[in-house]
Amino acid sequence: MPEGSTTPLRAEQYLAPETLAQLAPFELRAKMVAEGAMNGQHVSLRQGAAVEFATHRQYTTGDSVRHLDWKVFARNDKLYIKQFQQETNLNIAILVDGSASMRFGTLNTKSGWGGTRAQSTENQWTKYDHATAIAAALSFLSLAQRDRVSVGIFADGIRGGVRRSSSNDHWRAVVQALATEPVSDHVNWSKVADQALSQNSGRTLFIIISDFLAPLDQIRSCLARLRHRGNDVICCVTLDQMELRFNIDANAPFDGLEGEPTIEVDSRSVRQAYLTALDNHLSELNRVSRSFGFDSAVFNTHESVGPVLSALLAKRQAFARQRSAR
């Protein structure tokens, strides 16, 4: 439960019914080929005994006769072995930014929301709360697919979360970790990448949920490290509506949330320059993501997570269909 709360945590409060309905038609697919031996929903190129027939190869001495295709033998008097594509579980690592900048929010806490430590003192729907809603939805979807899910909350390294699992009660543990982790400090992107790789063996789909308000060279280096081992990445850029639109009409003090000093700003005079800089930053982040073959999407904290996630999942399913048709 969030800090200071005496009410038992109710996991269902972290997944809106409308979001679940919007995501129901989709699967979360990785762009790389899944690896594993468990019975999931993602096709592997490994050959073996599984559920989907792939091709034949001619029998050679020493092969098991268990997979001989006797119908082919009856037609042409030659022995052929059936080969299959294994359906495997996907390894999914959801990394949620728990740095101090994620405490920012300009929307009142949503009715019925279970709460996090980020919003418990200010009663605001913070970027971290929105990130938690995204993570809760994606982990729920992934576990429903029987995929293996881990969650890490990061700032100056990965400091909290839950280990990889596909068990029936794992989603509640995911929500518990997201709701109770403190939100503070600043992000060390290099350290986060190193720890994420050391904690996740095998090819993994990393889902990074952050405001990504950091120097692009640091983010690029992080993504490059994750890509080096053949992993896939989705960048979920989570920003408050005021950050996206900068709709402030008066002078205001701006407090640095990660150790920066407070500065007085004439909001109207800097608005256009700010919006141009933000647009350039997001465009470059998207370009960098695509250069590695990754996806990115921008989430407005004042809007539902469902439509953006649905569009993202539809895009990845279309990619998977195109790949399978080749």
Order of alpha helices (4+ residues) and beta strands (2+ residues): alpha-beta-alpha-beta-beta-beta-beta-alpha-beta-beta-alpha-alpha-beta-alpha-beta-alpha-beta-beta-alpha-beta-alpha
